Amino acid sequence: MKVAVIGGGNMGSAFAAGFLRENIVSPADLIVYEVNEDRRANLKTLLNCELRSAPGKELSDTVIIILAVKPQVFPDVIGDYMPFINADQLIVSIMAGCSVSYISEKLNGHTKIVRCMPNLAAQISEGVTVFFAPDAVSTDEKKLVKKLLDAAGESYAVNNEDLIDAATAVSSSGSGFVFYLFEHWMKAACELGFSEEMAQRLIAKTFSGAVKFWQEGDYTAEALRKMVTSKGGTTEAGLKVFNQRGLGESLVEGIKAAYKRAGELSQK
């Protein structure tokens, strides 16, 4: 199975590296297209596969094409690839904010299109990707896409494209929200006297331990929060301030705002 990745940036190269690492695609069957010469040079040390600056007849022989260019440049660059794309090829897009209908329009009505939303941790094979495939994509093709996306972490199929915008807010922008919490958590820890190094270690382990406890148990997040919160204790004191300042409601509204913006971008 021959696979092409158009765009050798952070996400494109992360998925390409995952395909090779998991032996899903052999080096001889993978092509990465990257126009930036310096970036191609860097990719030579990361990927043991064919690297090209522009498409040719070799693209016509690929089964799957991964679109990993920046959404704003997609309309300008895709024209060079169109002569080598055929109706049988499966197009997998990891471009943020680009709907299936928009991609289909730019590809002259191509129907075999899968839209994906990965997140930052895909770059270290710990990501989560949500993907949507219309009816034109067969069950076997969907299974193949999942296998490819799992190379960068975990992937989940949804049957409603609107959930891609929801995933943008929850898991993609969600990474930024987590780092926002870490940023302020670090500030508090350092103000209490910890060094930055020690604060980072404490916060990271506290967070990862809580996530693992939540994932491996049968408790809801609410139940676990209550389990840690003793009446008149330290956790309750902190939570009272969070509730007074509306932290919980702000988180919910912030995620909804990200979802709304994702929908607006998808309409462009």
N, C-alpha and C positions, 0 to 999 in steps of 0.2 A: 504494500500500500504506500503510494507516494503522497507526501504531504508538503504543502508550501505554506510558509509564513510570510505575509507581506507586512513588513515593519519589524525591525530588529531592536526596538527600544526595550525598556525594562520588562514590560509584560510579554511582548512577543518573544524575546529571548528566554524569559522564564519558562514559558510553555514549551518552547523548542527544546530547552535543556531537559525539561521533565520528560518529554517524549523519548529522548535518547536514554536518559537515566533509567527509565522504567522499561526500556527495550520494547516500547510500543511501536516505534519507528526506527529503522536502521539508519545509520549515517548516510548510506548511499541513496536512501529514499526520502531524504529531507532537504528542502531548499529554503533558505531564508533570503528574502530580498530586503536590502537596506541601502538607501541612496547615500548615506553619510559615509565617506571613506574612512574616517577615523573610527567610527563605530564598527564598521566591517572588520577593521584591523583588530579591534578589541574582541570581537566575536570569534575570531580565529582561535583565540586561546580558550574560549568558553565552549564552543561548539565544533564538533568534528563532522561537519557536513558542508554541502555546497552553499557558497555565499555569492549572491549576485546583486548588482546595482540596478538592473533593469530586466524585465521579463523577455522571454523568447518562447520558442516552440516547446521547450521543456515543461512549461507551466500547463500546457494542454494535457500532459500525461498524468497530472496529479489527480488524486481522488478527492482530497479535501484541501480547501484553501482557507487559511486563518487570516482574517483581516485584523491587523494589530497596529494600524497607523492612527495618528491623531484624527479625531472626527473632523476637525476643521480643514484638514488637508485632503481628506478622503475624496471629495468631488474632483479635486485637481489632479490627483495621481491615478485614479482608477481607470481613466481613459487609456493609459498605456497598457493596462492589463486586459482590457476588454477583448481584444482580438484573440486571446488565448484561453478565454473562459468559455466553457460549453455548458449546456443545460443539465448534463448528468453530474456535474461536479457539486459537491456539498460545500457551501460557504458558511463558515463559522466566524461570527463577528464578536470581538471583545472590545469594540469601540463604544465608549460611554455615550449615551444619549441618542443613539442612532436606531430608530425603529426598523422592524422588518420591512415595512412598506417603503420606508425611505431608502433602504439599501437596495430593495428590489427595483425601485424606480431608477436608481443610479446604475443598476446592472441590467438595464433594458428588459425588465420584467422577469428576471431570474426568480425561481420559486423555492429552490432548495436552500433555505437560509435559516441558520440557527443564531439566535441572539443571546449573548452571554454577558454576565456581570460578575467579574472576579473581584477580589480585593487585594490589598497591598501584600499580604502574607503569601500570595501565590509565588512571590519572588524567592521565597525560602521553602517552597513546597508545603506550606502550612495554611494555604489559603482556602477560601470557600467560594465556589462559583455557582450562581443560579443561572439556569438557561431555559430558553423557550424555543420550541420548534413548531412551526405550523403543520398542517395536515400533509403538505407536500413532502415532508420529511418522513421516511418510513420508520417503523419500529426498530429495525436493525440499524439504521443510520443513527437513530437517537442513542442506542446502546453504544455505538462506536464513538459518538461525541462524548458521552459520559466517560468512557474509558480514557479518552484523550485529556479531558478536563481534570480527571482525578489524578493525573500526573503532577498537578500543582497543588494537591491537597484533597479536598472533597468537593463534589458537585451534586446539585439537586435540580431535577427538572420540574418546571411548573407548567400548568396548562392554560395560563392566562398571561399574556404579554405585559399587562399592567403590573404584575408582580415583579417584573424586572426593575421597574421604577421603584417599587417597594424595597427590593433587595439593594438597590443603589443607596437608599437611605439607611437601611438596617445594617447591612454587612459591609458595603463599600465605603460610604461616608462614615459608617459606624467605626471603622478603624480610626478615623480622625477624631471622633467623639471620645473614644477610649484614650487616645493620646492627650486630648484636652483635659480629661480627668487626671491622667498621670501628671501632667504639667502642674496642676494646682495641688495635687497630692504631694508632689515633690517639694513645692514651695512650702507647704505646711510642715513637712518633715524636716526640712533644712532650718526653718525658723524655730523648730523645737530643739535644734542642736545637732542633728545628724549631718554627716558629710554627704555630698552629692552621691558619692559612690555607695555609701551604706544605705542611703535613702532609696536609691534605685534598686538595690538588692532586696531590701525589705518589701518595697511596694510590688516589685515584679513577682516575688515568691508568694506574697499574700494574694495577689490577683490570680496567679496560675493555680495556686492551691485551692482557692475558692471555686474556680472554674471546674477543676477536676472533681472536687467534692460534689458540685452540682450535677455534673455530667454522669458520675458513677452511682449516684443515689437515686431514690425515688421521690425526692422532695422538690417542691416548687421553690422558686427564688424567694417568694414571700415567706414560706415556711422556714427556710434557712435563715432569713433575716430575723424572724421572731426567735429562732433557736439561739441566736447570738445575743439577742437583746434582753438583758435582765432589767427588771423594774428598778429604777433608781440608779442604774449602772452607767458606765462610761459610753457604751454604744447608744443607749437611749438619749444621753445628753447630746451626743453629736447629731443623732437623727432629728431631735427636736429643732435644732438650728436649721438643718436641711429642709425640714417641713415648713418652718417659719419663713424661710427664704424662697420657698416654692421650687426647690431643686428638682423634685420628681416631676412636677407638672412641666417645668422648663425642658427637661429631657424629652418628654413625650411630644411637646410642641416643636422642639427643635428637629426631631426625627420626621415629624409630619411636614415641616417646612422643607426639609431636604427632599422628601418624597414629591411634594408639590413642584419643586424646582426641577426634579428629574423628569417629571411629566411634561413640563414646559419645554425642556430641551429636546425631549423625544418627538415633539410636534414640529420641530424645525427641520 
